[in-house]
Amino acid sequence: MIHLYRVSKIFEGIPALREITVSVDKGEFVFVTGPSGAGKTTLLKVLFCAEHADEGQIIIQGMNTFRLNSSSIPYLRRNMGFVFQDYKLLPHKTVFENIALALKVIGAPHGDIERRALLSLKKVGMEKKEHLTPLKLSGGEQQRVAIARALVNEPQILLADEPTGNLDPQSGQDVFRLFKDINMKGTTVIVATHDWETVQKMQRRIVAMERGKIMSDTKDPVLDKAAAKFKQEPSSR
């Protein structure tokens, strides 16, 4: 489903990604983890086409992102959802309006918008707060709304960048349980996080990064030899 071959990205002379080669199969749940500055966010951004890689090849669902022009990127993103650490909800619009907007921008039929928005909110347990604005919600509730927005188009791929970074431990556990449920229904999930404790508990594939390189991959016996070193490092820096 997703294939990266020798992908590199440089910001102002500093490598953010160094010849990344990795594949993710349809329906997998993958954690991308490592210390701050490891390249986790940049990796997700090049997958979402929010950043353009400088070298290498990225194939997503049979499409080579290097060959996509700017007008084609929205079509690729229709099959992808992105959950941000800072939610990125519109503060003066209601919960329902935030979800509905994601449908309007892709030209969803007017009659489908209300039904699909409410269904998405129900999936994350937020349907009873559809009339509230984000500022009246807790951090955990805002992240649930952000997840509902990412899911409303029924994406085949869900990307999440430090989705629990601003949450208390209980809210963070709730979010990861949501991701687990989403994955069990067939969505491919890739989560960037330095929450090593949660990563270990969930027992999913782990791709560990450091200084723009993949240091270990629990799906790759050769790379995974480096995992022991990573496990001994602090969960955040």
N, C-alpha and C positions, 0 to 999 in steps of 0.2 A: 504493500500500500504506500509506504513512504521509504524512499531510498536516497541517501546522501553519499556522494563519493568525492572524497578529498576536497571538502568544502572549507574555504578560508574566508575570513572577513577581517579587515584592518580598519581601525579608527585612528586617524591622526598619527599614523606610523606605528601604532601599537596593535599587535594581533589580538583579536577577540576570539576568533576561531582558527584553529591550526589543522588543516587537512583532516576534517572530520569525515569519517566513513562509518555509517551505521544504517541499519534497516529496521523498520517497525512493521510488523505484520498486521493485517486487518484484525480488529478485536483485541489487540494487546493493551495492557495497562503498563505504562513505563514511567518510572521516576527518573528524572534527570537531576542529579544532586551534586553538591560540591560547595566550597566556600564562596563568599562574595567575590565577584570578579572572575569566576571560573569560566564564564561564557554561556551560562544557562539561559539567560534572557535573550541574548543574541541568537542563540540556536533557535528558540521559539519564534523570534521575529523573522528570521529568514524563512522558516517554514510557513509563516503567515503572510509572507511577502511584504512585511512592514519594513524590512531592510533587504537590500540586494547583496548577495554574496559576491565577493571579488573573484573567486576561483572555485572550480569544481562543478558538480552536477547535482541538482535536486529534482527528483521525480516524485510527484504526489498524485496518486490515482491515475498513473499513466501520463500525466502532463509534466513536461520539463519546464520548470519555472523560469529558467534562463531565456526561454523562447517566448514567454508571455509578454505582451505589451500591456500598458497601463489599463487599457479598457477591458482586458481579459481577466485581470486579477479579481475583480468582484465576483466573477463566475466561479473561480476556484474557491473563494471564501464562502460561497453559499453552502459548501459541504464541510465547512470548518467553523468551530466556535472558539472564542478566546475569552478566558477569564483572567482579569487583571488583579494585582494585589490591592490597588487603590480603587477598585470597583468601577470607576469611570461612569457613574450614573449621573443623569442630568438632575441637579438638585431641585429645580423648580417645577419639574414634571412629576406626576404621580408614578407609583410603582407600575400601574397598568400602562400608562403612557410611555414609560421607558421601554417596556417590552413591545408594545405596539409599534413604536418607531422603528425597531429592528425589522419588522415585517413590512412597514410602509416603504422603506428605502429599497427593498427588493421588488416592489411592485405587487405584493400579495393582494388578492381580491379583497375588497372592503368587507365582504361578508365573512371572510375567513379570519380576519384579524382578531376580532374579539374572542372567537372560539379558541384559536390557537394560543393567544396570549394567556387566557385564563387557564388553559390546560397546562401550559408551561409553568405557570405560577403554582398550580396545584401539585405538580411533580416535586416542587421544592418546599411545599407546605406554606406558601405565602399568599394563597388566594384570598384570605380574609383581610389582607392589608393592602389590597390593590388600590385603594383611594388615598393612601398616605404618601407623602413625599419622602425621599430617602433620608432627609435630615431628622425625621421622626422615628427612624429605625435604628436598632443597634448595629454594631459592626457585622455581627454574624448574619443578621437579617438582610443587610445590604449586600453581603456576598451571596446570599441565597438568591436575591433578585438578579444579581449579575450573572449567576449560573443559569437562571431561568432565561435571561436574555440570550445567553450563548446557546441554549438548547432549543429556542423557539423555532428555529429553521430545521430542526431535526438533523443536525450535522452528523456526518460519518466520522469526523475527527474532532476531538475536544482538546484544546491546548490550555494549560493553566500555569500562570507565572506567579510563584510564591503566593498562592491563593489564601493561605492562612497566616501570612506574615503579620497582619494587623489584628489578628483575632486572639481571644483568650483560648486556653487549651480545649475547653469543652466545645466551643464553637468551631474550632479547628477540626476536632474529631468528627463533628457533625458534617462538615464540608467534605471530608475525605470519605465518609460513609455514602454521601450523595454520589461522589465520583465512582465509588465501587458499584453502586446500583446502576448507574448510567452505563458503565462498562459491561456489566452483566447482561445488559439488553442489546449489546452488539457494537456500541460506540468505541472506537479506538481512543484511548485517553493517554495524554502525555503531560505529566506534571513536573514543573521545575520547582524544587524546594531544597532548603538546607535543614529541614526538620527530620534529622536522621532517626530519631526515636520512632516517629510515626512510620517512616519508610520501612524500618525493620519489622514493625508490627504487621504491616499489610502484606508482606511476603509477595511482592511483585517484582518484576524485572527492574534492575537498577543500573543506570548508566551514570557513572561517576566522572565528573569533569574537574580539571584543575588547569588554570592558565591557558584556557582555550583548547585543551586536548582532552580526549577521552582516556581516562586512566584505568577504568575497569568497566566491565559489562557482564552482569551475571548470566547473560545468554551466551557469552563468548568465553570458553574455558581459558583461552590464552590471556585475554585482557583481565579476566577475573582474578588472576594471580596477584594483581596489584590491590585488590579490594581490602586486604587485611590492613595495609598501611592507611587507607582512607578511613576505615572504621575507627581508628584510634584518634582521628582529628576532631577538634571541637565541632559541634553541630552548626555553629554560626560564628562569623567573625565581624 
